[in-house]
Structure formats: C-alpha cells, structure tokens
Amino acid sequence: MSETTVIATRPTPGQPRPYDFPAFERSQLSNGLTVIVAPMSGRPLVTASLILRNGAADDAPEMAGATSMAARALSEGTERYDAIALVEATERLGAGLHADAGWDAATVSVEVPVARLEPALALLAEMAAHPTFPIREVDRLREERLNDLLQARAEPRRRVDEAFIGTIYPSSSPYHQPSGGLAETVETLDAGCLAAAWRRGFDPSRMTLILAGDLAGQGGPGPVAIAEALLGDWAAAPGAAAIGGPISSDSALDSLRIKLLDRPGSVQTEIRVGHVGVPRRIDGYAALSVMGAILGGLFNSRLNMKLREEKGYTYGASAGFDPRRGAGPFSARVAVNTEVTVAALVDLLAELDRIRQAPVSPAELAAARDFLVGVFPLRFETPGPVVGALGGIVVHDLPDDELATYRARIEAVSVDDVQATAQARIHPERLAIVMVGDAARIATELEAAAIGPLEVIRDEDTAEGETQE
C-alpha cells in the first residue's frame, strides 16, 4: 500500500470473542477464614491477596487516615523482620509484597512464581499478623502525608476534588474528606493509632485469602493446606470490631450550589459537577455502567465530544460514578481555559440534562456496550486483576456469578434502561458545581449566567466563605 493510499471505509468492530471468567472455589479454614482459589492455566506468576474488611470508611472521625497509613506502615517492620530484612526476604523469592487500604477494605498482597508460593505466603502472613509499627517510621509517614496535604493546596486538581467531596457530603460522613485524612486528623496519628486501626479489622471470620494463577504447578501441599498451616491458628485481635456495615453517605445538598475557590492569575479553571451517587450493591448496575460510558466514560462520550471535539475547550472531559460500600460520588470533570469557563459549564450542564430528557441513539448504545463487553476479557489476562475483581465480590457481598454474567447483562441493556437510569441517578436540581480558578475573571460572568447562587472562597486569612450576592 502506498503512502498516499486513503482507506475509504472505516473498519467496523468485530464480534466479541468468547470468554469465561475463571472459575473459582471457596473453602474455609478451621478458624473461619475464607480461601478463594481461581486456577489460571499458563500463568506461573501467582497473585495472592488477603482481604480485611476494614477500610478508610471505618476510621473514627478523629482518626481519619489511620487505616490508610497503617497499611503503608506494615512493610516498615514485623516481629521477625525489620524493613530491610523484609525486602531482602521478598527479593530472594523473586516476589513482590505490598499492602494497601481503600475506602472499603485493606489488603496485603504478594506476587510470586508458583514454585515459591509457600514461603511467599509465609511473608504475607508475617506482615499481616505481626506488624510492629516502628515509631520512627510512623513519624516519617505522618510527616510525608502532612507535606502531601500542603502540596495538594497548590495543585488545582487535588484542591477542587477535596472541596467537591467536602461540599456534597456532610461532616458526619467519612466520605466528607480524603481517605488519607486531613491535616487536623493526620497530625494526631501515632503508632498506637495505626496499630488500633489495623487490629480493628483483624478477625479471621471476616478475612478472605484469594489466590489466582497456575496453581497446578505448585507441587506439594495445595494452596488451602498451605493457608491452613500459616493462617489457620489466627484468632481475632483485641479490639477487632464487627465492621463492614452501612456507611453514612447522605447528601449535604438539597439544592444546586456553586462554589468558586479563588486562584488569582490562574490560566485554567478546574471544574467538578456532581452529587452523592450510589453504592456498588444496587439493582441495575449494568445499565448504570452503560449510561456512564455514554455520558463521560469513553473517548467518544457525549461530554468529551462536546467539550473537546466540537468546542475545543479542553484536552478531555469525563464523568462517572464511584460506587463504594456506601454511596460514593457522581462527578463530571473537566479543566478549561479561564476565558471559556462559563461556556464550558453551560454545555456540561446541558449534557447532564440531555441524557435524562432524550433517549440515547442506537449507535451510542451499541458503541458503549461493545466497548464494555470487548474490553472485559482484556482486564483479566493476568492473575492480579482476577484477584482484584474477586475481592470486589467479597467486599460488596455480590453474587458469585457477578463476573461470569457481566457481559450478558451489559448486552441486555436497552435504550429505555439508559434513560431510566439517567433519570433516577442524575439529579440536576441538587448539583454541586465546584471550581478552582481566577474569580476576578469568572465570577461576574457566572452571576450573569444565573445558573445558581455563587459562593466565592478566597484565601483563608482574608475572606474565606465570602458570598457574592
């Protein structure tokens, strides 16, 4: 084909290839700890994750950030290993060992060649059951987080995200602030706080160990037998709590609000528009996924096509839901040049109305469904994502066939389903519109647009909370 040849017809998507999510089996150890094993032939690098149903949402308000920091501190030392010795022991196995905590759960995970699974799981068990939370390292982690929070004040994207969640959730909700906490809570955290936060979730009856990979090549005792030997004598830690129940995620909004955080001289405006969304465990999740993809989840989504491709306001616009155990946020997100702030906001709000008021086109529906169905197998080519997806089933108490039936449920979503979901889940009458930008160049035009009442927040030491009438 010559360099001047032009293809007249675009290629069309092919039929999705057949795919079955890996089958898995559940077992239970003598102490009640659940083990899930997902064999994956030809994947000799095994992933194993221990899930504690103990997340940032379970932190007491005055200790917000403790669970997140506790997970980071696990690798800083255990009863048997200091931080360097733990790293060296892990590297000798050709493994990767790490811990993390999100809103809904904490995890300790290891990736290792299957032939070294047993010693790798022994390191995982050591880190999960016997952390020491060295005072010096905890102090360092606390200072790192405090410095990170200071830096966030100078980053418009992080500043607007923090202000957005602080606007849509009341202070009674853990979602009112970042999962890592704010300065006023982080500065009080010490080794005792972190140990207490970790013990809170340390109850084998509420833990799950998930393994995926070519476990047939392991040889010797099977993964369940190894888990019984290493974890089967665990008991609930002092201070373990029956957590994992409903999360307070009510809305702080009963009407539309606009909040502008002044950043004098800014050449761009960061915009967030949204409200409290939905928890993960809801009916109609497939329709929500398709509707979200059409609105702002794909490159050819409505928001991106309008604000980027048609108007040239931005490099990219997106929107979506963040479902958690509680109702996570729904938000539309875009950064635009200061001079087009109001025009872009008006167009964004129009798209939120349009997806509620008029049916999507068959072509839009097909594109969203084809993408979600087509990309699904690509997400699970390696054991890590499989373990992560199974962790979602555990944390959210979803049916065991949730992943096996996913593609069929997406394919069954109709035009009417999308519109009904948009009408039920998007609420223009109680949106929060939160921006970081140059108030001197934006505020007057915002008032003239008469979108809603405007609150301008300036530097804390001058006029925080000043409202423009």
Number of C-alpha atoms within 10 A of each C-alpha: 5 5 5 6 7 8 7 6 6 6 7 6 10 8 9 14 8 7 13 10 17 16 13 15 11 14 14 17 18 14 16 17 23 22 20 23 22 21 19 22 13 12 18 20 21 26 27 28 26 25 27 27 26 31 28 26 27 25 20 13 16 13 23 27 31 33 35 25 28 28 26 18 26 27 23 23 22 22 12 13 20 15 15 12 14 19 17 12 15 20 13 9 16 13 19 14 21 16 21 19 25 17 23 20 25 25 25 22 27 23 26 24 20 20 17 16 24 20 16 26 24 16 21 22 19 20 26 22 19 14 23 20 25 18 13 11 15 22 15 12 19 21 14 12 19 19 12 12 18 13 12 16 13 11 11 21 19 16 18 24 22 18 19 25 24 17 23 28 23 18 15 12 18 23 25 22 22 17 21 21 26 18 17 12 16 22 16 13 21 21 21 14 17 25 20 18 28 27 21 24 27 25 23 24 17 21 22 24 26 26 29 29 28 20 24 15 14 18 11 11 11 13 22 20 13 17 21 17 14 18 21 18 12 18 16 16 16 11 15 18 16 12 14 19 10 11 18 17 24 17 18 20 17 11 13 18 20 18 23 27 24 21 20 14 12 16 13 19 28 24 26 27 23 26 29 30 24 21 20 20 16 11 8 14 18 23 25 25 20 28 29 22 25 27 27 23 22 20 16 18 21 25 29 27 18 19 23 20 16 10 14 15 22 18 12 18 26 20 25 21 23 16 18 21 23 26 22 23 24 23 26 23 20 27 22 25 15 20 16 16 23 20 16 24 20 13 15 22 17 13 17 22 16 16 21 20 13 12 16 19 10 10 9 19 20 16 19 24 25 20 15 19 21 19 11 17 16 11 13 16 13 18 25 21 15 23 26 19 16 21 21 18 17 22 22 18 12 15 10 15 11 15 20 15 12 16 21 12 17 21 18 12 20 17 19 13 18 25 21 18 21 24 16 11 18 20 18 18 11 18 24 25 25 26 29 28 28 20 23 12 16 18 19 11 15 21 15 10 12 9 16 16 15 21 19 19 20 18 12 8 6 9 11 14 15 12 14 12 7
